[in-house]
Amino acid sequence: MTERVAATPGLYPLPDWAKETLSDLKGHQKGDLLSGDESEAIVEEYADVRAEYVDDQLDAGLDRVVEGQGRWDDMIAHPLTVHDSVETGGIVRYYDNNNFYRDPRVVDDLDFSGDVARELERATDLIDGEAPLAATLPGPYSLAELATDEHYRDEAEFQAAIAEFLAGEVDAFPAHETLFLLEPSLVTNPPAEGEESAATDAIATVAAATDADVVVQTSYGALGEKLYAHLVDEAGADALGLDLVAGDRDDTVYNVQEFGATDSLALGLVDGQNTLVEEPETVAERVEWFESQIPAEGFDRTYLTPNTELFYLPTNKYRAKLNTLAAAAEVLD
């Protein structure tokens, strides 16, 4: 029988009460964004944000709890932008939305940082055994695509270095049940034909660093057929995250029908960019519709997730969507 797991990858929206305080503490210019050496006052404010995120997830009844990534100025670049071997360039728009990141320009070897591990250790203390921890990182392909290489000077070497860096970070994580690797660029800017294996090898390097379930979370539409097949066969992931909110969901179903699937799946079932809150029964119906299209006996585990991170939403809507996912899992049980 398939286990249903209600969970989300990070990044959550900052609570309204924290926005003004953090803006005053951090400043308002590009150079005032997070650098990894923030003051004690900023550390304490983010600790309060983290505690609220954990409480929100426990109150909703999610099956996995994430740290929420309140400190992250964006959903992908953070592990590089706080690294000593990285200089940050201008503000760049990414993906098809009104969000931005600081261009991380890698200028030296990417050695161990430990920044995300420290966040997760603090979250673990807050969770206090009430639910399993899930960790979130950018996937190596997307992170390499969004960063600028001014040190390695070779695309394949740079992607491999990013993967080794992320694997080293994962190795320092506290105990976690699930690792979400965010890979939106696999959909929006996929590897050229013939270069798919370089991307899947990079993902496999990170996946091998943990005994937890690894979910390669994609967004913004369906994966290309050939890339999807490579990911299933080569990425070392326990689950692929598939966007069922996007209009080309039939292409996603076709990929699974034609090329099979990982042992587990993560289904993007609620819209992370739309304030309309779905009913739990609607989400459950989407799961049942998808599974009815697949000629298989079932999956080890189906993660019920948003199709994108929830930081796009107002706080009340993000909380409502957490509740929807948890309730949908109950409907399906």
C-alpha positions in Angstrom: 0.0 0.0 0.0 1.3 3.4 -0.9 2.2 5.7 2.0 0.9 9.2 1.7 3.2 11.9 3.0 2.1 15.5 3.3 5.2 17.7 3.0 6.6 20.9 1.5 10.1 22.0 0.4 11.1 25.3 1.9 11.0 28.6 1.3 8.2 30.1 3.3 7.0 33.7 3.3 8.3 36.0 6.0 5.6 36.7 8.6 4.4 40.3 8.5 5.6 41.1 11.9 9.2 40.2 10.9 9.4 42.0 7.6 9.7 45.6 8.9 12.1 44.6 11.7 14.4 42.6 9.4 14.3 45.3 6.8 15.5 47.9 9.4 18.1 45.5 10.7 19.5 44.4 7.4 19.1 47.6 5.4 17.4 48.1 2.1 20.1 47.9 -0.6 21.7 45.0 -2.5 24.8 45.1 -0.3 22.6 44.8 2.8 21.2 41.3 1.9 22.2 38.3 4.0 25.9 37.5 3.9 26.2 34.8 6.6 27.8 36.9 9.3 24.6 38.7 10.5 24.4 40.4 13.8 23.0 38.8 17.0 19.8 40.9 16.6 19.2 39.5 13.1 20.0 35.9 14.3 17.4 36.3 17.1 14.8 37.6 14.7 15.3 34.7 12.3 15.1 32.3 15.3 11.6 33.6 16.0 10.7 33.2 12.4 12.0 29.7 12.3 10.0 28.8 15.5 6.8 30.1 13.9 7.4 28.1 10.7 7.9 24.9 12.8 4.7 25.6 14.8 2.7 26.2 11.6 3.7 22.8 10.2 3.1 20.9 13.4 -0.3 22.6 13.9 -1.2 21.7 10.3 -0.2 18.1 10.9 2.4 17.7 8.1 4.2 14.4 8.0 7.6 16.1 7.4 8.7 19.4 8.9 11.2 21.8 7.1 13.2 24.6 8.5 11.4 27.1 6.3 14.4 29.0 5.1 13.4 32.4 6.4 17.0 33.5 6.2 17.2 32.8 2.5 16.9 35.8 0.2 15.9 33.5 -2.6 15.1 29.9 -3.1 18.2 28.7 -5.0 21.3 30.8 -4.7 21.6 31.1 -0.8 24.2 28.4 -0.1 26.5 30.1 -2.5 25.8 33.8 -1.7 26.8 33.2 2.0 30.0 31.3 1.0 33.5 32.8 1.4 34.5 31.7 -2.1 31.7 33.6 -3.7 31.3 37.3 -4.6 27.8 38.5 -5.3 27.0 40.5 -8.4 23.9 42.3 -9.5 20.2 41.4 -8.9 19.0 39.1 -11.6 15.4 38.0 -12.4 14.9 34.3 -12.6 12.3 32.0 -13.9 8.9 33.2 -15.1 8.0 35.3 -12.1 8.7 38.6 -10.3 11.5 37.2 -8.2 15.2 37.9 -8.1 18.5 36.6 -6.8 21.9 38.0 -6.4 24.3 36.6 -9.0 26.7 34.3 -7.1 30.1 34.6 -8.8 32.3 31.7 -7.7 35.9 33.0 -7.5 37.7 30.2 -5.5 37.3 26.6 -4.5 34.0 25.7 -3.0 35.0 24.2 0.3 32.7 23.3 3.3 30.4 26.0 4.6 28.0 24.4 7.1 25.5 27.3 6.9 22.4 25.2 6.0 23.4 22.4 8.5 23.4 25.0 11.3 19.9 26.1 10.3 18.7 22.5 10.4 20.2 21.8 13.8 18.2 24.7 15.2 15.1 23.4 13.5 15.7 20.0 15.0 15.8 21.5 18.5 12.5 23.2 17.8 10.8 20.1 16.4 11.9 18.1 19.5 10.9 14.7 18.0 7.3 15.7 17.2 7.8 14.9 13.5 10.6 13.9 11.1 12.8 16.6 9.7 13.0 17.3 5.9 15.9 19.2 4.5 15.9 21.4 1.5 18.7 22.4 -0.9 19.0 23.7 -4.4 19.8 20.9 -6.8 23.3 21.0 -8.3 22.0 21.5 -11.9 19.9 24.6 -11.1 22.5 26.1 -8.8 25.2 25.8 -11.4 22.9 27.2 -14.1 22.1 30.3 -12.0 25.6 30.9 -10.7 28.6 32.5 -12.6 31.8 30.5 -12.8 34.9 32.7 -12.5 37.2 30.1 -11.1 36.7 26.6 -12.6 36.4 27.9 -16.2 34.8 24.7 -17.4 31.1 24.0 -17.4 31.3 20.3 -16.6 33.9 20.8 -13.9 31.9 23.7 -12.4 28.7 21.5 -12.2 30.7 18.7 -10.6 32.2 21.1 -8.1 28.8 22.4 -7.2 27.6 18.9 -6.7 30.6 18.0 -4.4 30.0 21.2 -2.4 26.4 20.3 -1.8 27.2 16.7 -1.0 29.6 18.0 1.7 26.9 20.2 3.1 24.5 17.3 3.2 27.0 15.1 5.0 26.9 17.6 7.9 23.1 17.7 8.2 21.4 16.4 11.4 19.2 13.3 11.0 16.5 13.9 8.4 13.9 11.6 6.7 13.7 13.5 3.4 15.9 15.7 1.3 14.3 17.9 -1.3 16.6 19.0 -4.1 15.0 22.0 -5.9 15.6 21.6 -9.6 13.3 24.1 -11.5 16.0 24.7 -14.2 15.6 21.1 -15.4 12.2 22.3 -16.8 12.9 25.9 -17.7 16.4 25.6 -19.1 17.1 21.8 -19.5 20.5 20.4 -20.4 21.3 20.2 -24.1 20.6 16.9 -25.8 23.5 14.6 -25.1 24.4 16.4 -21.8 21.6 14.9 -19.7 24.0 12.5 -17.9 26.2 15.3 -16.6 23.1 16.7 -14.8 22.0 13.4 -13.5 25.5 12.5 -12.3 25.6 15.8 -10.4 22.3 15.0 -8.7 23.4 11.4 -7.9 26.5 12.8 -6.2 24.4 14.8 -3.8 21.8 12.0 -3.3 24.6 9.6 -2.3 25.5 11.8 0.6 22.4 10.9 2.6 20.5 7.8 3.6 17.2 9.8 3.6 14.6 9.8 0.8 15.8 12.1 -1.9 13.2 14.0 -3.8 14.3 15.8 -7.0 11.6 18.6 -7.0 10.9 20.1 -10.4 8.5 23.0 -11.1 6.9 25.1 -13.8 5.8 22.3 -16.1 6.6 18.9 -17.5 10.1 17.5 -18.0 11.3 16.7 -21.5 10.9 13.0 -22.3 14.6 12.1 -22.7 15.6 14.1 -19.6 12.8 12.5 -17.6 14.1 9.0 -18.6 17.6 9.9 -17.6 16.5 11.2 -14.2 14.5 8.0 -13.5 17.5 5.8 -14.4 20.5 7.7 -13.3 19.8 10.4 -10.7 19.8 8.1 -7.7 16.6 9.8 -6.4 13.9 8.0 -4.5 11.3 10.3 -6.0 10.8 12.8 -8.7 8.7 15.8 -7.9 6.2 16.4 -10.7 4.2 19.6 -11.3 0.5 18.6 -11.7 -0.8 22.2 -11.5 0.9 23.2 -14.8 -1.2 23.0 -17.9 1.0 20.4 -19.5 0.3 17.8 -16.8 -0.8 15.3 -19.6 2.8 15.4 -20.8 3.9 14.4 -17.3 1.5 11.5 -17.2 2.8 10.4 -20.6 6.4 10.4 -19.3 5.5 8.1 -16.4 3.4 5.8 -18.6 6.2 5.6 -21.2 9.4 5.6 -19.2 8.3 4.3 -15.8 9.0 6.1 -12.5 11.1 6.1 -9.4 10.0 3.9 -6.5 8.2 6.9 -5.0 6.8 10.1 -6.4 6.2 13.7 -5.2 3.2 15.3 -6.8 2.9 19.1 -7.0 -0.8 19.3 -6.1 -1.5 22.8 -4.8 -0.6 26.0 -6.6 2.3 27.7 -4.7 1.8 30.9 -6.7 -2.0 31.3 -6.5 -3.8 32.6 -3.4 -6.9 30.4 -4.2 -6.9 27.7 -1.5 -7.7 24.3 -2.8 -10.1 22.0 -0.9 -8.5 18.8 0.6 -11.0 16.7 -1.4 -9.8 18.4 -4.6 -6.2 17.6 -3.9 -7.1 14.0 -3.0 -8.9 13.7 -6.4 -5.8 14.9 -8.2 -3.8 12.2 -6.6 -6.3 9.5 -7.5 -6.6 10.9 -11.0 -2.9 10.7 -11.5 -2.6 7.2 -10.1 -5.4 5.9 -12.2 -3.4 6.9 -15.3 -0.4 4.8 -14.3 -0.4 1.1 -15.1 1.4 0.0 -11.9 0.5 -1.5 -8.6 1.5 1.6 -6.7 4.5 3.5 -5.3 6.3 3.0 -2.0 5.5 6.6 -1.1 3.6 9.5 -2.6 4.5 13.0 -1.3 1.7 15.5 -1.4 3.4 18.8 -2.0 2.9 22.3 -3.5 4.0 22.6 -7.2 6.4 25.5 -6.2 7.7 26.9 -2.9 5.1 28.8 -0.9 7.1 32.0 -0.3 5.1 33.7 -3.1 2.0 33.7 -0.9 0.7 35.8 2.0 1.2 34.2 5.3 -2.5 33.3 5.9 -2.7 31.6 2.5 0.6 29.6 3.0 -0.8 28.3 6.3 -4.1 27.4 4.6 -2.2 25.4 2.0 -0.3 23.5 4.6 -3.6 22.5 6.2 -5.0 21.5 2.8 -2.1 19.1 2.1 -2.3 17.5 5.6 -6.0 17.1 5.3 -5.8 15.6 1.8 -3.4 12.9 3.1 -6.1 12.1 5.7 -8.8 11.9 3.0 -6.7 9.4 1.1 -6.0 7.2 4.1 
